[in-house]
Amino acid sequence: MEVAVEYIYTLLGQYIWTFSRVGAFFMVMPIVSTPLVSTRLRLSIALSVTLIIAMGLKDEIPVIDPFSLESMVIVAQQVLIGAVMAFTLQILFQMFVVGGQMVAMQSGLGFGTLMDPVNGINVTSISQLYLMSINLLFFTMNGHLTVISMLSDSFYTLPIGQALPSESLMNLVRLGSWLFASGLLVAWPAVISLLVVNFTFGVISRVAPQMNIISIGFPFTMVTGLIIIWLTLPNVLPQFDHLSSEAFVIMRSLVR
């Protein structure tokens, strides 16, 4: 009878604790955690991934009463681990939103805002263009399969029962500087080009002060900004490829 009880405890913990990490991951993961994906579909995806991952974790599960206080602590640990991994992906996607905001403000298109269905807030139209582009690239490049594989590997690098290291939490906080630095790199070509245009208008205003630079420069800057965005949009693919590789490396380092 004692063997049967231990087996039941192991079986319950095998799925409850695994689902805690997987469910938290999909609750925070970009695209999947948005209102665009229904709660029922999100739950179905989390349960499917949990069943697949949990089958190979029989030797990694501690024998603990799943209804005890210690089990609740493990559930909280798994939720934190899954949320931290998915939050790294959120930072990756927000880099292009920040870059789009910089380009829009520099080109005079900052007043054109759209409702972002992913975050439920108003963002500039350029940010929405970048965000839609990387959403498509993420699935086209099988990014969703990569993150699910990394989520599965995390159960072996950071087994159930072990807490997330405090160093990983500090590294997650430091990713804020990486967010803004990478967002600036995304917007750098367009910002530099528009800066040259504004510098040219500044020289013209000094040479010919009788010209109304405001009435001429504002529409010219907007049109030039649209042209520059059109020319630099193909650079989103190599930028996303490079930044996503860095994000995956960081995600792996957080759960080691």
Order of alpha helices (4+ residues) and beta strands (2+ residues): alpha-alpha-alpha-beta-beta-alpha-alpha-alpha-alpha-alpha
